[in-house]
Amino acid sequence: MEIPTLETERLILRPFKADDIDAYAAMVEDTEVSKFISLGGKPMDRLEAWRSMSAIIGHWHLRGFGQWVVEEKDTGTFVGRLGLYYPETWPGPELGYALAQEHWGKGYATEGATAARDYAFEVLGWDDIISIISPVNTRSQAVAKRLGESYREDLNLKGMAVHVYGLTRADWEKLDR
């Protein structure tokens, strides 16, 4: 399957490549990043980072959608990963995002996730999208709200308390895009 590449004003969303491992491993071993993206909130080692990359690529082949590497358009610098996720037993199709800490606060999460959100509704024809966010991750909650999502409920997911934010197609169509 060919994984599409998306572009925004400042970013390129592209498939993972084997040589992304150094930058990806550095991101997921960061305790501030990993506390929100890994089960148990623990940093990943290099092997776990490789497995995570492989799972992301495999998700595309199993579901026909998935997550992209985010890189700065001007520099080619690895920024993080974001996109669509819907594994077995998940409460719904999710839009998720994780950026390396040095790229927080630049608006990249909102910019990239907006492109992924629109891809889900326009290309994939989704009727609903959720984001699963730690109750203490106020930065991600703010991104979800900027994407038009609103708080829906609290869940216990794999032993972790999470907030679920979401956006329906009808509400997405009303957004000023």
VENKA-V257650 format. One record per helix or strand. SS is the DSSP state (~ for helix, > for strand). FROM is the first residue (numbers start at 1). LEN is the number of residues. If there is no record, write none. Layout:
((SS | FROM | LEN) (SS | FROM | LEN))
This chain:
((> | 6 | 2) (> | 11 | 4) (~ | 18 | 11) (~ | 31 | 7) (~ | 39 | 3) (~ | 46 | 18) (> | 67 | 6) (> | 78 | 8) (> | 94 | 6) (~ | 101 | 3) (~ | 108 | 15) (> | 128 | 7) (~ | 138 | 9) (> | 150 | 8) (> | 160 | 9) (~ | 169 | 5))
